[in-house]
């Protein structure tokens, strides 16, 4: 079956690697989602991430990007959200501003501000909304840690516009095993008239090698904990998780009832499954497991997920693409965590590229604090140069680039100045 793919390649063009030194890690630079319409996979959205200063991130680690742009798709890709992150002197995220596209320009939406302890543990996260003229506080999380640096309390507070104070709304309390350090319990509380009242609880058990075996969620009934759901993980002798069973608690029979079962197989050296079969419990008769979907995963050499594709179980008795099946692709860039070329943002420069998507003409506005010459190069997704021109030394410049004979899709614009460079992802669409 034909599949529409984002115009990236997993063999990423060399211009994305900003350091010619030895590459030491891999970071997520883009993802894209599709949904099957019954005949083909059609795009839903795509996001790109831009980094600098040896920062990285992926699906399993904090995303330390400078900015990200998300496009949604109807008949073409259109701007949706834009996120900018700033960092403190220790490399911690200092702020995260989200903007949305109103159809003609980016507008401020939300802002998150972060503070840290002397040991770089996050102590607060303040959430703000843009009210049209300034940032207005909405809520904050306050974090507390034990002597071992483990999170023990996450208290969520909301802003009271009358008292102009943050007031506790709910909190999560974490408990750990004193020997292994494994988290044994999470207890949630809601504040009622200023008093914390139990709401939910998660209890965890582990194997001798600290593999998570069970997660039990309990609900507070006013006088004690009532079981709600149970997740049980099974591992083979090599340490691969082979099954994940989810059950719900039936109060009248005081028993666990099957709900879903994931069966994993074909593992990488990093214990990641290449195949995941989802089954749903059929309670009719004696009960049985019915196939629902098969997910196929691929990974790169860093054991990072590069693709996930779902196939539904059909009445013929095979897995086959069907309407609603998902497909996602993740794209990465190898980089040096030490010797990365500086971005122009750290050299007193900024670039604005518009419109997005560009139909016939792409405008490039560049502004430097210090006058310098620059070379502007446009690449397609395979790394082929499709446009290139030089700009004489100046503090700022404007240029217009014709794109009317370029195919629709994603491109990269690289601006090389004497003191740094910047790479922007652009879209050509009509």
C-alpha positions as CSV (number, residue, x, y, z in Angstrom):
1,X,0.0,0.0,0.0
2,X,1.3,3.4,-0.9
3,X,2.1,5.6,2.1
4,X,2.5,9.4,2.1
5,X,5.8,10.2,3.8
6,X,7.1,13.4,5.3
7,X,9.8,14.9,3.1
8,X,12.6,13.9,5.4
9,X,15.0,11.0,5.1
10,X,16.4,8.9,8.0
11,X,19.8,9.4,6.3
12,X,19.8,13.0,7.3
13,X,21.6,15.5,5.1
14,X,25.0,16.6,6.4
15,X,24.1,20.2,6.7
16,X,22.0,19.4,9.8
17,X,25.1,18.3,11.6
18,X,26.6,21.5,12.9
19,X,29.8,20.0,14.2
20,X,32.4,18.2,12.1
21,X,33.9,16.8,15.3
22,X,33.1,13.3,16.6
23,X,29.4,12.9,17.1
24,X,28.4,11.7,20.6
25,X,24.6,11.6,20.8
26,X,21.4,11.8,18.8
27,X,18.5,14.2,19.3
28,X,14.9,14.3,18.0
29,X,14.6,17.1,15.3
30,X,11.1,16.3,13.8
31,X,8.1,14.0,14.0
32,X,5.1,13.6,11.8
33,X,1.7,11.8,12.2
34,X,-0.6,10.2,9.7
35,X,-4.0,8.4,9.8
36,X,-5.2,5.8,7.4
37,X,-8.3,6.9,5.5
38,X,-9.2,3.4,4.3
39,X,-7.1,3.7,1.2
40,X,-4.0,5.6,2.1
41,X,-2.1,7.3,4.9
42,X,-2.9,11.0,5.0
43,X,-0.9,13.6,7.1
44,X,-2.2,15.0,10.4
45,X,0.5,17.2,11.7
46,X,4.3,17.6,11.9
47,X,6.7,19.2,14.4
48,X,10.3,20.3,14.1
49,X,12.8,21.1,16.9
50,X,15.8,23.4,16.7
51,X,18.7,23.1,19.2
52,X,21.9,24.9,20.1
53,X,24.9,24.7,22.5
54,X,25.1,20.9,22.6
55,X,21.6,20.3,23.9
56,X,19.4,17.4,22.9
57,X,16.4,15.4,23.9
58,X,14.1,12.6,22.6
59,X,11.0,10.6,23.5
60,X,12.7,9.3,26.7
61,X,14.6,12.4,27.8
62,X,13.7,16.1,28.4
63,X,13.5,18.1,25.1
64,X,16.0,20.9,25.5
65,X,15.2,22.6,22.2
66,X,15.5,26.3,21.5
67,X,12.2,26.4,19.5
68,X,9.7,24.1,17.9
69,X,7.1,24.6,15.3
70,X,4.0,22.4,14.7
71,X,2.0,22.4,11.5
72,X,-1.4,20.8,11.0
73,X,-2.6,19.5,7.7
74,X,-5.9,19.8,5.9
75,X,-5.2,20.1,2.2
76,X,-1.7,21.5,3.0
77,X,0.5,22.1,6.0
78,X,-0.4,25.3,8.0
79,X,1.1,26.9,11.1
80,X,-0.4,25.7,14.4
81,X,1.9,26.3,17.4
82,X,5.3,27.7,18.1
83,X,7.3,27.1,21.3
84,X,10.4,29.0,22.5
85,X,12.5,27.9,25.4
86,X,15.2,29.9,27.2
87,X,17.9,28.5,29.5
88,X,19.8,29.6,32.6
89,X,23.5,29.5,33.1
90,X,23.4,25.9,34.2
91,X,21.6,24.8,31.1
92,X,18.2,24.4,32.8
93,X,15.0,25.4,31.0
94,X,14.2,28.9,32.3
95,X,11.0,29.7,30.4
96,X,8.8,28.1,27.8
97,X,6.5,30.4,25.7
98,X,3.8,28.9,23.5
99,X,2.3,30.9,20.6
100,X,-0.6,30.0,18.3
101,X,-1.2,30.9,14.7
102,X,-4.3,33.1,14.2
103,X,-4.4,32.7,10.5
104,X,-2.0,35.6,9.7
105,X,0.4,36.0,12.6
106,X,1.8,34.3,15.7
107,X,0.0,35.3,19.0
108,X,1.2,34.7,22.5
109,X,-0.7,32.0,24.4
110,X,1.0,30.6,27.5
111,X,4.3,30.9,29.4
112,X,5.9,28.6,31.9
113,X,8.6,29.9,34.3
114,X,10.9,27.5,36.1
115,X,13.1,27.9,39.2
116,X,15.8,25.6,40.6
117,X,17.7,24.8,43.7
118,X,21.4,25.0,44.1
119,X,21.6,21.4,43.1
120,X,19.6,22.1,39.9
121,X,16.4,20.5,41.1
122,X,13.3,22.2,39.8
123,X,11.5,23.9,42.7
124,X,8.7,25.7,41.0
125,X,6.9,25.8,37.6
126,X,4.7,28.8,37.2
127,X,2.0,28.8,34.5
128,X,0.9,32.1,32.9
129,X,-1.6,33.0,30.2
130,X,-1.4,36.0,27.9
131,X,-4.3,38.4,28.5
132,X,-3.6,40.7,25.5
133,X,-1.2,43.0,27.2
134,X,0.7,41.1,29.9
135,X,1.3,37.7,31.4
136,X,-1.3,36.7,34.0
137,X,-0.6,34.0,36.6
138,X,-2.8,30.9,36.4
139,X,-1.2,28.2,38.5
140,X,2.1,26.8,39.8
141,X,3.6,23.5,40.9
142,X,5.9,23.5,43.9
143,X,8.3,20.6,44.2
144,X,10.0,19.2,47.4
145,X,12.8,16.6,47.6
146,X,14.3,14.3,50.2
147,X,17.9,14.0,51.2
148,X,18.6,11.7,48.3
149,X,17.3,14.2,45.8
150,X,14.1,12.3,45.1
151,X,10.8,14.1,44.4
152,X,8.6,13.6,47.5
153,X,5.9,16.3,47.0
154,X,4.4,17.9,43.9
155,X,1.9,20.5,45.1
156,X,-0.4,22.1,42.5
157,X,-1.6,25.6,43.3
158,X,-4.0,27.9,41.5
159,X,-4.0,31.7,41.4
160,X,-6.7,33.4,43.4
161,X,-7.4,36.7,41.7
162,X,-9.0,38.1,44.8
163,X,-6.3,37.4,47.3
164,X,-3.6,37.6,44.6
165,X,-2.0,34.4,46.1
166,X,-1.4,30.9,44.9
167,X,-3.6,28.5,46.8
168,X,-3.1,24.7,47.1
169,X,-5.5,22.7,44.9
170,X,-4.1,19.2,45.0
171,X,-0.8,17.4,45.6
172,X,1.1,14.2,44.9
173,X,3.2,12.5,47.6
174,X,5.8,9.9,46.7
175,X,7.3,7.2,48.8
176,X,10.4,5.2,48.1
177,X,12.2,2.0,49.1
178,X,15.0,2.9,51.4
179,X,17.4,0.2,49.9
180,X,16.7,0.2,46.2
181,X,15.3,3.7,45.8
182,X,12.4,2.4,43.8
183,X,9.2,4.4,44.0
184,X,6.7,2.3,46.0
185,X,3.7,4.6,46.2
186,X,2.1,7.7,44.9
187,X,-0.7,9.2,47.0
188,X,-2.8,12.0,45.6
189,X,-4.8,14.4,47.7
190,X,-7.3,17.2,46.8
191,X,-7.6,20.3,49.0
192,X,-11.2,20.8,50.4
193,X,-11.6,24.0,52.4
194,X,-7.9,24.1,52.8
195,X,-7.6,20.5,54.1
196,X,-5.9,17.7,52.0
197,X,-8.3,14.8,51.4
198,X,-7.2,11.5,49.8
199,X,-8.3,10.9,46.2
200,X,-6.1,8.3,44.4
201,X,-3.2,6.1,45.1
202,X,-0.8,4.1,42.9
203,X,1.2,1.3,44.5
204,X,4.2,-0.4,42.7
205,X,6.0,-3.7,43.0
206,X,9.3,-4.7,41.5
207,X,11.4,-7.7,40.7
208,X,14.7,-8.4,42.4
209,X,16.4,-6.6,39.5
210,X,14.1,-3.5,40.0
211,X,11.8,-4.3,37.0
212,X,8.4,-2.8,37.5
213,X,6.0,-5.8,37.9
214,X,2.7,-4.3,39.0
215,X,1.0,-0.9,39.2
216,X,-2.2,-0.8,41.2
217,X,-4.5,2.2,41.2
218,X,-6.8,2.6,44.3
219,X,-9.5,5.2,44.8
220,X,-10.4,6.7,48.2
221,X,-14.0,5.8,49.1
222,X,-14.2,8.1,52.2
223,X,-13.0,5.6,54.7
224,X,-10.5,3.4,52.8
225,X,-8.9,2.5,49.5
226,X,-10.9,0.6,46.9
227,X,-9.0,-1.1,44.0
228,X,-9.7,0.4,40.6
229,X,-7.3,-1.0,38.0
230,X,-4.1,-3.2,37.9
231,X,-1.3,-3.3,35.3
232,X,0.9,-6.4,35.4
233,X,4.2,-6.6,33.4
234,X,5.9,-9.9,32.5
235,X,9.6,-10.2,31.6
236,X,11.7,-12.9,30.0
237,X,15.1,-14.1,31.3
238,X,16.9,-11.5,29.1
239,X,15.0,-8.6,30.7
240,X,12.6,-7.9,27.9
241,X,9.1,-7.0,28.8
242,X,7.0,-9.6,26.9
243,X,3.5,-8.8,28.2
244,X,1.5,-5.9,29.7
245,X,-1.9,-6.9,31.1
246,X,-4.4,-4.3,32.2
247,X,-7.3,-5.3,34.4
248,X,-10.2,-3.4,36.1
249,X,-11.6,-4.3,39.5
250,X,-15.2,-5.6,39.8
251,X,-16.5,-4.7,43.2
252,X,-19.5,-7.1,43.3
253,X,-17.3,-10.1,42.7
254,X,-14.3,-8.7,44.4
255,X,-12.1,-9.8,41.5
256,X,-9.9,-8.5,38.7
257,X,-11.4,-8.5,35.2
258,X,-9.3,-8.6,32.0
259,X,-9.4,-5.6,29.8
260,X,-6.4,-5.3,27.4
261,X,-3.2,-7.3,26.8
262,X,-0.1,-6.1,24.9
263,X,2.3,-8.9,23.7
264,X,5.8,-7.7,22.7
265,X,8.3,-9.5,20.6
266,X,11.4,-9.1,18.4
267,X,13.5,-7.0,20.8
268,X,16.5,-4.8,20.1
269,X,19.7,-4.9,22.1
270,X,18.2,-2.1,24.2
271,X,15.1,-4.3,25.1
272,X,12.8,-2.3,22.8
273,X,10.1,-4.3,21.0
274,X,9.8,-4.2,17.3
275,X,6.3,-5.8,17.4
276,X,3.4,-5.0,19.7
277,X,0.1,-6.9,19.4
278,X,-2.9,-5.4,21.3
279,X,-5.7,-7.7,22.3
280,X,-9.1,-6.9,23.9
281,X,-10.8,-9.2,26.3
282,X,-14.0,-10.7,25.0
283,X,-16.1,-11.7,28.1
284,X,-18.7,-13.7,26.2
285,X,-18.8,-17.4,27.1
286,X,-15.7,-18.5,29.0
287,X,-13.9,-15.4,27.8
288,X,-11.1,-15.0,25.2
289,X,-8.6,-12.5,23.9
290,X,-9.5,-10.9,20.5
291,X,-6.8,-9.3,18.3
292,X,-7.2,-5.6,17.8
293,X,-4.0,-4.1,16.4
294,X,-0.5,-4.9,15.5
295,X,2.1,-2.1,15.9
296,X,5.5,-2.3,14.1
297,X,8.3,-0.3,15.5
298,X,11.8,0.6,14.1
299,X,14.7,2.1,15.9
300,X,18.0,3.7,15.1
301,X,21.5,2.7,16.4
302,X,20.9,4.8,19.6
303,X,17.8,2.7,20.3
304,X,15.5,5.7,19.6
305,X,12.1,5.0,18.1
306,X,12.1,6.0,14.4
307,X,8.7,4.7,13.3
308,X,5.5,3.2,14.6
309,X,2.8,1.9,12.3
310,X,-0.5,0.2,13.3
311,X,-2.5,-2.5,11.4
312,X,-6.0,-3.5,12.4
313,X,-7.3,-7.1,12.8
314,X,-10.0,-7.7,10.2
315,X,-12.8,-10.2,9.9
316,X,-10.7,-12.3,7.5
317,X,-8.4,-13.0,10.4
318,X,-5.3,-11.1,9.4
319,X,-3.7,-7.7,10.3
320,X,-4.3,-5.3,7.5
321,X,-4.4,-1.5,7.1
322,X,-7.8,0.0,7.8
323,X,-9.4,3.4,8.3
324,X,-8.2,5.1,11.5
325,X,-4.9,3.2,11.7
326,X,-2.0,5.4,12.9
327,X,1.5,6.0,11.6
328,X,4.2,8.2,13.1
329,X,7.8,8.9,12.1
330,X,10.6,10.4,14.2
331,X,13.7,12.0,12.7
332,X,17.0,12.5,14.5
333,X,20.3,14.3,14.2
334,X,23.6,13.2,15.6
335,X,25.5,16.0,17.4
336,X,28.4,16.8,19.7
337,X,27.5,17.7,23.2
338,X,30.6,19.9,23.5
339,X,31.9,21.5,20.3
340,X,28.7,22.7,18.5
341,X,28.9,25.8,16.4
342,X,27.2,28.7,18.0
343,X,23.8,29.8,16.8
344,X,23.3,33.3,15.7
345,X,20.9,33.8,18.6
346,X,23.9,33.8,20.9
347,X,25.8,36.2,18.7
348,X,23.2,39.0,18.7
349,X,21.3,37.9,15.6
350,X,17.8,36.8,14.7
351,X,16.0,35.6,11.6
352,X,12.4,35.8,10.4
353,X,11.3,33.6,7.5
354,X,7.8,34.0,6.1
355,X,5.1,33.2,5.0
356,X,4.7,29.7,6.2
357,X,3.7,27.9,4.1
358,X,5.3,29.8,1.2
359,X,3.5,29.6,-2.1
360,X,5.5,31.6,-4.6
361,X,7.9,33.8,-2.6
362,X,9.8,33.3,0.6
363,X,10.9,36.3,2.5
364,X,14.0,36.3,4.7
365,X,14.7,39.0,7.3
366,X,18.0,38.9,9.1
367,X,19.2,41.3,11.8
368,X,22.6,41.3,13.4
369,X,24.0,43.3,16.3
370,X,27.4,43.3,14.6
371,X,27.6,43.8,10.8
372,X,28.7,40.7,9.0
373,X,28.4,39.0,5.6
374,X,26.3,35.9,5.2
375,X,25.5,33.0,2.9
376,X,21.9,31.9,2.6
377,X,21.4,28.3,1.4
378,X,18.1,26.4,0.9
379,X,18.1,22.6,0.9
380,X,15.4,20.1,0.1
381,X,14.7,17.2,2.5
382,X,17.4,15.0,0.8
383,X,20.1,17.7,1.4
384,X,20.2,18.9,-2.2
385,X,20.9,22.7,-2.6
386,X,18.0,24.3,-4.4
387,X,18.8,28.0,-3.7
388,X,21.9,29.8,-2.6
389,X,23.0,33.4,-2.5
390,X,25.4,35.7,-0.7
391,X,24.6,38.8,1.4
392,X,27.1,41.6,1.8
393,X,28.2,42.7,5.3
394,X,25.4,44.6,7.0
395,X,23.6,44.8,10.3
396,X,20.4,43.7,8.7
397,X,19.1,42.5,5.3
398,X,15.9,41.5,3.6
399,X,15.7,39.2,0.6
400,X,12.9,37.4,-1.3
401,X,13.4,34.0,-2.8
402,X,11.3,32.5,-5.5
403,X,9.9,29.1,-4.7
404,X,7.2,28.9,-7.4
405,X,9.0,26.1,-9.2
406,X,9.7,24.0,-6.1
407,X,7.7,21.0,-5.2
408,X,5.4,21.2,-2.1
409,X,7.0,19.9,1.1
410,X,9.6,20.7,3.7
411,X,12.8,22.5,3.1
412,X,15.6,23.9,5.3
413,X,17.1,27.4,5.1
414,X,20.6,27.7,6.5
415,X,22.1,31.2,7.1
416,X,25.9,31.2,7.7
417,X,27.3,34.4,9.2
418,X,30.9,35.1,10.1
419,X,30.1,34.4,13.8
420,X,27.5,31.7,13.7
421,X,24.7,30.0,11.8
422,X,21.0,29.4,12.1
423,X,18.8,26.7,10.5
424,X,15.1,27.1,9.9
425,X,12.6,24.6,8.6
426,X,10.2,26.0,6.0
427,X,7.2,24.7,4.1
428,X,6.3,25.2,0.5
429,X,2.6,24.6,-0.1
430,X,-0.1,25.7,-2.5
